[in-house]
Amino acid sequence: MRVLTALKTVPKMPLWLGLTGALPFVFGLVAYASGGIWIVSADLALRATVAYGAVILSFLGGVRWGMGLLLSNPETRDARFALSVIPSLIGWVAVLLPAFPALVMLAVSFAAQGAWDVGDAEDDGAPPWFGHLRTMLTALVCSLLSVMAVLTIV
C-alpha cells in the first residue's frame, strides 16, 4: 500500500512514459518465452531486448549527466560526470556478450543504477518523486531481465 501511495506523487507523464518504456522488455520476454511471435523469432526477441536494455541503461546515465550539470561543487560535479558514462559502457559490452551474461549484466547494472538514483538523486537536484519512480521501474525491469536470463539456460 505504501508503494501505491508513493507512486501517487509521481506526475502522470513520467509515470506513463516510464511504464510504456518498459513494454519492450515485456514484449521481448513474451516473444522469447513463446519461441517467437509473428515475424519476431525468439533469437531476434532476445537480441532486441539486450539492445534495448543497453539503450535504456545509457539513457539513465544521461539523466545523471544532466543532474551533474546542476551541481556547483566542481569535484562532486566531475565525479558525477565520470560515473554517468559507465552505464553506456556497460550497455555496449552487454550487446557484445552471449545472451545469459548479457542479461545478467544488464539486470545487475539496472539494479546498481536504480540504487544510485534512489540513494542520492534527490541530493543532486531530482524531485522527491524520482526515487519512487526509479524504484518501481528498476524492480520491474530487473525482474523481466532476470526471468529472461533464466529462460536462456533452461
ROSE-4610 file (N, C-alpha, C; in Angstrom, 1 decimal, always signed):
// ROSE-4610
residu = [M/M/M/R/R/R/V/V/V/L/L/L/T/T/T/A/A/A/L/L/L/K/K/K/T/T/T/V/V/V/P/P/P/K/K/K/M/M/M/P/P/P/L/L/L/W/W/W/L/L/L/G/G/G/L/L/L/T/T/T/G/G/G/A/A/A/L/L/L/P/P/P/F/F/F/V/V/V/F/F/F/G/G/G/L/L/L/V/V/V/A/A/A/Y/Y/Y/A/A/A/S/S/S/G/G/G/G/G/G/I/I/I/W/W/W/I/I/I/V/V/V/S/S/S/A/A/A/D/D/D/L/L/L/A/A/A/L/L/L/R/R/R/A/A/A/T/T/T/V/V/V/A/A/A/Y/Y/Y/G/G/G/A/A/A/V/V/V/I/I/I/L/L/L/S/S/S/F/F/F/L/L/L/G/G/G/G/G/G/V/V/V/R/R/R/W/W/W/G/G/G/M/M/M/G/G/G/L/L/L/L/L/L/L/L/L/S/S/S/N/N/N/P/P/P/E/E/E/T/T/T/R/R/R/D/D/D/A/A/A/R/R/R/F/F/F/A/A/A/L/L/L/S/S/S/V/V/V/I/I/I/P/P/P/S/S/S/L/L/L/I/I/I/G/G/G/W/W/W/V/V/V/A/A/A/V/V/V/L/L/L/L/L/L/P/P/P/A/A/A/F/F/F/P/P/P/A/A/A/L/L/L/V/V/V/M/M/M/L/L/L/A/A/A/V/V/V/S/S/S/F/F/F/A/A/A/A/A/A/Q/Q/Q/G/G/G/A/A/A/W/W/W/D/D/D/V/V/V/G/G/G/D/D/D/A/A/A/E/E/E/D/D/D/D/D/D/G/G/G/A/A/A/P/P/P/P/P/P/W/W/W/F/F/F/G/G/G/H/H/H/L/L/L/R/R/R/T/T/T/M/M/M/L/L/L/T/T/T/A/A/A/L/L/L/V/V/V/C/C/C/S/S/S/L/L/L/L/L/L/S/S/S/V/V/V/M/M/M/A/A/A/V/V/V/L/L/L/T/T/T/I/I/I/V/V/V]
num = [1/1/1/2/2/2/3/3/3/4/4/4/5/5/5/6/6/6/7/7/7/8/8/8/9/9/9/10/10/10/11/11/11/12/12/12/13/13/13/14/14/14/15/15/15/16/16/16/17/17/17/18/18/18/19/19/19/20/20/20/21/21/21/22/22/22/23/23/23/24/24/24/25/25/25/26/26/26/27/27/27/28/28/28/29/29/29/30/30/30/31/31/31/32/32/32/33/33/33/34/34/34/35/35/35/36/36/36/37/37/37/38/38/38/39/39/39/40/40/40/41/41/41/42/42/42/43/43/43/44/44/44/45/45/45/46/46/46/47/47/47/48/48/48/49/49/49/50/50/50/51/51/51/52/52/52/53/53/53/54/54/54/55/55/55/56/56/56/57/57/57/58/58/58/59/59/59/60/60/60/61/61/61/62/62/62/63/63/63/64/64/64/65/65/65/66/66/66/67/67/67/68/68/68/69/69/69/70/70/70/71/71/71/72/72/72/73/73/73/74/74/74/75/75/75/76/76/76/77/77/77/78/78/78/79/79/79/80/80/80/81/81/81/82/82/82/83/83/83/84/84/84/85/85/85/86/86/86/87/87/87/88/88/88/89/89/89/90/90/90/91/91/91/92/92/92/93/93/93/94/94/94/95/95/95/96/96/96/97/97/97/98/98/98/99/99/99/100/100/100/101/101/101/102/102/102/103/103/103/104/104/104/105/105/105/106/106/106/107/107/107/108/108/108/109/109/109/110/110/110/111/111/111/112/112/112/113/113/113/114/114/114/115/115/115/116/116/116/117/117/117/118/118/118/119/119/119/120/120/120/121/121/121/122/122/122/123/123/123/124/124/124/125/125/125/126/126/126/127/127/127/128/128/128/129/129/129/130/130/130/131/131/131/132/132/132/133/133/133/134/134/134/135/135/135/136/136/136/137/137/137/138/138/138/139/139/139/140/140/140/141/141/141/142/142/142/143/143/143/144/144/144/145/145/145/146/146/146/147/147/147/148/148/148/149/149/149/150/150/150/151/151/151/152/152/152/153/153/153/154/154/154]
x = [+0.8/+0.0/+0.9/+2.0/+2.9/+3.5/+3.7/+4.2/+3.2/+1.9/+0.9/+0.8/+0.9/+0.8/+2.0/+3.2/+4.4/+4.3/+3.8/+3.7/+2.7/+1.7/+0.8/+1.4/+2.6/+3.4/+4.1/+4.2/+4.9/+3.9/+4.3/+3.5/+3.1/+1.9/+1.4/+2.3/+2.8/+3.6/+4.9/+5.7/+6.9/+6.5/+5.4/+4.9/+4.5/+3.7/+3.2/+4.4/+5.3/+6.4/+7.3/+7.5/+8.3/+7.7/+6.4/+5.8/+5.7/+5.5/+5.5/+6.9/+7.9/+9.2/+9.7/+8.9/+9.2/+8.5/+7.6/+6.9/+7.8/+8.9/+9.8/+10.4/+10.7/+11.2/+10.1/+8.9/+7.8/+7.6/+7.5/+7.4/+8.5/+9.7/+10.9/+10.8/+10.4/+10.3/+9.2/+8.1/+6.9/+7.3/+7.9/+8.3/+9.3/+10.3/+11.3/+10.8/+10.0/+9.4/+8.5/+7.8/+6.9/+7.5/+8.8/+9.5/+9.4/+8.9/+8.7/+7.3/+7.0/+5.7/+5.7/+4.8/+4.6/+5.9/+6.4/+7.7/+8.9/+8.7/+9.8/+10.2/+11.4/+11.9/+12.3/+12.5/+13.0/+14.4/+15.2/+16.6/+16.5/+15.7/+15.5/+15.0/+14.0/+13.5/+14.5/+15.4/+16.5/+17.5/+17.9/+18.9/+18.3/+17.0/+16.4/+16.2/+16.0/+15.8/+17.2/+18.2/+19.6/+19.9/+19.7/+20.0/+19.2/+17.9/+17.0/+17.5/+17.9/+18.4/+19.6/+20.5/+21.7/+21.4/+20.4/+20.0/+19.4/+18.5/+17.9/+18.9/+19.8/+20.8/+21.7/+22.0/+22.7/+21.9/+20.6/+19.7/+19.7/+19.7/+19.7/+21.1/+22.1/+23.4/+23.3/+22.6/+22.5/+21.6/+20.7/+19.9/+20.8/+21.7/+22.6/+23.6/+24.0/+24.9/+24.2/+22.9/+22.1/+22.0/+21.9/+21.8/+23.1/+24.2/+25.5/+25.7/+25.0/+25.1/+24.5/+23.7/+23.1/+23.9/+25.0/+25.9/+26.9/+27.1/+28.0/+29.5/+29.5/+30.8/+31.6/+32.7/+33.4/+33.8/+34.2/+34.7/+33.5/+32.4/+31.2/+30.7/+30.6/+30.1/+30.9/+32.3/+33.1/+33.0/+32.9/+32.7/+31.4/+30.3/+29.0/+29.1/+29.8/+30.0/+30.8/+31.8/+32.6/+31.8/+31.0/+30.2/+29.0/+28.5/+27.4/+27.7/+28.9/+29.2/+29.4/+29.5/+29.7/+28.5/+27.2/+26.1/+26.2/+26.6/+26.7/+27.8/+28.9/+29.9/+29.5/+28.8/+28.3/+27.3/+26.4/+25.4/+26.1/+27.2/+27.9/+28.5/+29.1/+29.7/+28.6/+27.5/+26.4/+25.9/+25.9/+25.5/+26.5/+27.7/+28.7/+28.8/+28.1/+28.2/+27.1/+27.3/+26.2/+25.0/+23.9/+22.6/+22.6/+23.0/+22.9/+23.7/+25.0/+25.8/+25.4/+24.9/+24.4/+23.2/+22.2/+21.0/+21.3/+22.2/+22.6/+23.3/+24.3/+25.0/+24.0/+23.0/+22.0/+21.2/+20.7/+19.9/+20.7/+21.9/+22.7/+23.0/+23.3/+23.5/+22.3/+21.1/+19.9/+19.7/+20.0/+19.8/+20.8/+22.0/+23.0/+22.6/+22.2/+21.8/+20.6/+19.6/+18.5/+18.8/+19.7/+20.2/+20.8/+21.7/+22.3/+21.2/+20.3/+19.3/+18.4/+18.0/+17.2/+18.0/+19.3/+20.1/+20.5/+20.8/+21.3/+20.8/+19.9/+19.4/+18.7/+18.0/+17.4/+18.4/+19.6/+20.7/+21.3/+21.2/+21.7/+20.7/+19.5/+18.6/+17.3/+17.2/+16.0/+14.8/+13.6/+12.4/+12.2/+11.6/+11.4/+10.7/+9.8/+9.1/+10.0/+11.1/+12.0/+12.5/+12.8/+13.2/+12.1/+10.8/+9.7/+9.5/+9.6/+9.5/+10.6/+11.9/+13.0/+12.9/+12.4/+12.3/+11.4/+10.2/+9.2/+9.8/+10.3/+10.8/+12.0/+12.9/+14.0/+13.6/+12.7/+12.2/+11.5/+10.8/+10.1/+11.1/+12.0/+13.0/+13.9/+14.4/+15.3/+14.6/+13.4/+12.6/+12.5/+12.1/+11.9/+13.2/+14.3/+15.6/+16.1/+15.8/+16.2/+15.5/+14.2/+13.4/+13.9/+14.1/+14.6/+16.0/+16.9/+18.2/+18.0/+17.1/+16.9/+16.4/+15.5/+15.0/+16.0/+17.1/+18.1/+19.0/+18.9/+19.7/+18.9/+17.5/+16.7/+16.3]
y = [-1.2/+0.0/+1.3/+1.2/+2.4/+2.7/+1.6/+1.8/+2.6/+2.2/+2.9/+4.4/+4.6/+6.0/+6.8/+6.2/+6.8/+7.1/+6.2/+6.4/+7.5/+7.8/+8.8/+10.2/+10.3/+11.6/+11.8/+10.7/+10.8/+11.5/+12.5/+13.2/+12.1/+12.3/+11.3/+11.1/+12.1/+11.9/+11.1/+11.4/+10.5/+9.1/+8.9/+7.6/+6.8/+7.4/+6.7/+6.4/+7.4/+7.2/+6.1/+6.1/+5.1/+3.7/+3.6/+2.3/+1.8/+2.7/+2.3/+2.1/+2.7/+2.4/+1.0/+0.4/-1.0/-2.0/-1.6/-2.5/-3.3/-2.7/-3.6/-4.7/-4.5/-5.6/-6.7/-6.3/-7.2/-8.0/-7.3/-7.9/-8.9/-8.4/-9.3/-10.6/-10.5/-11.7/-12.6/-12.1/-12.9/-13.5/-12.8/-13.3/-14.4/-14.2/-15.2/-16.4/-16.3/-17.4/-18.2/-17.6/-18.3/-18.9/-18.7/-19.2/-18.4/-17.2/-16.2/-15.9/-14.7/-14.2/-13.5/-14.0/-13.5/-13.5/-12.3/-12.3/-12.1/-12.1/-11.9/-13.3/-13.7/-15.0/-14.9/-16.0/-15.9/-15.3/-15.6/-15.0/-13.5/-13.1/-11.6/-10.9/-11.6/-11.0/-10.9/-11.9/-11.8/-10.7/-10.7/-9.6/-8.2/-8.1/-6.8/-6.3/-7.3/-6.9/-6.5/-7.2/-6.8/-5.4/-5.2/-3.9/-2.8/-3.0/-2.0/-1.8/-2.8/-2.6/-1.8/-2.0/-1.1/+0.3/+0.5/+1.9/+2.6/+1.9/+2.5/+2.7/+1.8/+2.0/+3.2/+3.4/+4.6/+5.9/+5.8/+6.9/+7.3/+6.3/+6.6/+7.3/+6.8/+7.5/+9.0/+9.2/+10.6/+11.4/+10.8/+11.5/+12.0/+11.1/+11.5/+12.6/+12.5/+13.6/+14.9/+14.9/+16.1/+16.6/+15.7/+16.2/+16.8/+16.2/+16.8/+18.2/+18.6/+20.0/+21.0/+20.5/+21.3/+21.6/+20.8/+20.9/+22.0/+22.7/+23.8/+23.4/+22.4/+21.9/+21.2/+21.7/+21.1/+19.6/+19.3/+17.9/+17.0/+17.3/+16.5/+16.4/+17.5/+17.5/+16.6/+16.7/+15.9/+14.5/+14.1/+12.7/+12.2/+13.0/+12.6/+12.4/+13.3/+13.2/+11.9/+11.6/+10.4/+9.1/+9.1/+7.9/+7.8/+8.9/+8.8/+8.2/+8.1/+7.4/+5.9/+5.4/+4.0/+3.2/+3.6/+2.8/+2.6/+3.6/+3.4/+2.4/+2.4/+1.4/+0.0/-0.1/-1.4/-2.0/-1.1/-1.5/-1.9/-1.2/-1.6/-3.0/-3.2/-4.6/-5.6/-5.3/-6.3/-6.7/-5.8/-6.1/-7.1/-7.1/-8.0/-9.4/-9.6/-10.8/-11.8/-13.1/-14.1/-13.7/-14.4/-14.0/-14.0/-15.1/-15.2/-14.1/-14.0/-13.0/-11.6/-11.3/-10.0/-9.6/-10.5/-10.2/-10.1/-10.9/-10.8/-9.4/-9.1/-7.8/-6.7/-6.7/-5.6/-5.6/-6.7/-6.7/-6.1/-6.6/-6.1/-4.6/-4.1/-2.7/-1.9/-2.4/-1.6/-1.5/-2.6/-2.5/-1.5/-1.5/-0.6/+0.9/+1.1/+2.4/+2.9/+2.0/+2.3/+2.6/+1.9/+2.2/+3.6/+3.9/+5.2/+6.3/+6.1/+7.1/+7.3/+6.2/+6.3/+6.9/+6.5/+6.9/+8.4/+9.0/+10.3/+11.3/+10.8/+11.7/+13.0/+12.8/+14.0/+15.0/+14.5/+15.4/+16.1/+15.5/+16.0/+16.9/+17.1/+18.0/+17.4/+16.1/+15.5/+15.7/+15.7/+15.9/+14.6/+14.8/+13.6/+12.4/+12.6/+11.5/+10.7/+11.2/+10.5/+9.1/+9.1/+7.9/+6.9/+7.3/+6.3/+5.7/+6.6/+6.1/+5.1/+5.5/+4.6/+3.3/+3.3/+2.1/+1.1/+1.6/+0.8/+0.2/+1.1/+0.7/-0.2/+0.1/-0.8/-2.2/-2.3/-3.7/-4.4/-3.7/-4.3/-4.7/-3.9/-4.2/-5.3/-5.2/-6.3/-7.6/-7.6/-8.9/-9.5/-8.6/-9.1/-9.7/-8.9/-9.3/-10.6/-10.7/-11.9/-13.2/-13.0/-14.2/-14.6/-13.6/-13.9/-14.6/-14.2/-14.8/-16.3/-16.5/-17.9/-18.8/-18.2/-18.9/-19.3/-18.5/-18.8/-20.0/-20.4/-21.6/-22.8/-22.7/-23.9/-24.6]
z = [+0.0/+0.0/+0.0/+0.7/+0.7/-0.6/-1.4/-2.8/-3.6/-3.5/-4.3/-3.9/-2.6/-2.1/-2.6/-2.6/-3.1/-4.6/-5.3/-6.8/-7.1/-6.2/-6.5/-6.5/-6.0/-6.0/-7.4/-8.2/-9.5/-10.5/-11.2/-12.2/-13.2/-13.8/-14.8/-16.0/-16.6/-17.8/-17.5/-16.5/-16.3/-15.9/-15.2/-14.8/-16.1/-16.9/-18.1/-19.1/-19.3/-20.2/-19.6/-18.3/-17.7/-17.9/-17.7/-17.8/-19.3/-20.2/-21.6/-22.1/-21.5/-21.8/-21.4/-20.4/-20.0/-20.9/-21.8/-22.7/-23.6/-24.2/-25.0/-24.2/-22.9/-22.1/-21.9/-21.7/-21.6/-22.9/-24.0/-25.3/-25.6/-25.3/-25.5/-24.8/-23.5/-22.7/-23.2/-23.5/-24.0/-25.3/-26.2/-27.5/-27.4/-26.5/-26.3/-25.7/-24.6/-23.9/-24.8/-25.7/-26.6/-27.8/-27.9/-29.1/-30.3/-30.2/-31.3/-31.4/-31.9/-32.1/-33.5/-34.3/-35.7/-36.4/-36.8/-37.5/-36.7/-35.4/-34.4/-33.9/-34.2/-33.7/-32.3/-31.6/-30.2/-30.2/-31.2/-31.2/-31.4/-32.3/-32.5/-31.3/-30.6/-29.4/-28.3/-28.2/-27.2/-27.6/-28.8/-29.2/-29.1/-29.5/-29.4/-27.9/-27.0/-25.6/-25.0/-25.4/-24.9/-25.4/-26.7/-27.3/-26.7/-26.5/-25.8/-24.4/-23.7/-22.3/-22.3/-23.3/-23.4/-23.7/-24.5/-24.9/-23.6/-22.9/-21.7/-20.6/-20.5/-19.4/-19.8/-21.1/-21.5/-21.2/-21.5/-21.2/-19.7/-18.9/-17.4/-17.0/-17.7/-17.4/-17.9/-19.0/-19.5/-18.5/-17.9/-16.9/-15.8/-15.3/-14.3/-14.7/-16.0/-16.6/-16.5/-16.8/-16.8/-15.3/-14.4/-13.0/-12.6/-13.1/-12.8/-13.2/-14.3/-14.7/-13.7/-12.8/-11.8/-10.6/-10.5/-9.3/-9.4/-8.3/-8.3/-7.8/-7.0/-6.5/-7.6/-8.1/-9.2/-9.0/-7.8/-7.5/-7.6/-7.0/-7.0/-8.4/-9.1/-10.5/-11.4/-11.3/-12.1/-11.8/-10.5/-10.2/-10.8/-10.7/-11.3/-12.8/-13.5/-14.9/-15.2/-14.5/-14.7/-14.5/-13.4/-13.1/-14.1/-14.7/-15.6/-16.9/-17.3/-18.6/-18.5/-17.2/-17.0/-17.5/-17.3/-17.9/-19.4/-20.1/-21.6/-21.9/-21.2/-21.5/-21.1/-20.1/-19.7/-20.7/-21.1/-22.2/-23.4/-23.8/-25.0/-24.9/-23.7/-23.5/-23.5/-22.9/-22.9/-24.3/-25.2/-26.5/-27.2/-26.8/-27.4/-26.7/-25.6/-24.9/-25.3/-25.0/-25.2/-24.3/-24.6/-24.0/-22.5/-21.9/-20.4/-19.7/-20.0/-19.3/-19.6/-20.8/-21.2/-20.4/-20.2/-19.5/-18.0/-17.5/-16.1/-15.8/-16.8/-16.6/-16.7/-17.6/-17.6/-16.3/-15.9/-14.6/-13.5/-13.3/-12.2/-12.4/-13.6/-13.9/-13.6/-14.0/-13.8/-12.3/-11.5/-10.1/-9.5/-9.9/-9.4/-9.7/-11.0/-11.4/-10.6/-10.4/-9.6/-8.2/-7.6/-6.2/-6.1/-7.1/-7.2/-7.3/-8.2/-8.4/-7.2/-6.5/-5.3/-4.2/-4.1/-3.0/-2.9/-4.1/-4.0/-5.1/-5.9/-7.0/-6.4/-5.3/-4.7/-4.3/-3.7/-3.3/-4.5/-5.7/-6.9/-7.7/-7.1/-7.7/-8.3/-8.2/-8.7/-7.7/-8.3/-7.4/-6.5/-5.4/-4.5/-5.1/-6.1/-6.7/-7.6/-8.0/-8.9/-8.3/-7.0/-6.4/-6.4/-6.2/-6.2/-7.6/-8.6/-10.0/-10.3/-10.0/-10.3/-9.5/-8.3/-7.5/-8.3/-8.7/-9.3/-10.7/-11.5/-12.8/-12.7/-11.8/-11.6/-11.2/-10.3/-9.9/-11.0/-11.8/-13.0/-14.0/-14.4/-15.5/-15.0/-13.8/-13.3/-13.2/-12.8/-12.8/-14.2/-15.2/-16.5/-17.1/-16.9/-17.4/-16.7/-15.5/-14.7/-15.2/-15.4/-15.9/-17.3/-18.1/-19.4/-19.4/-18.5/-18.3/-17.9/-17.0/-16.5/-17.7/-18.5/-19.7/-20.7/-20.8/-21.7/-21.3/-20.1/-19.6/-19.3/-19.4/-19.1/-20.4]
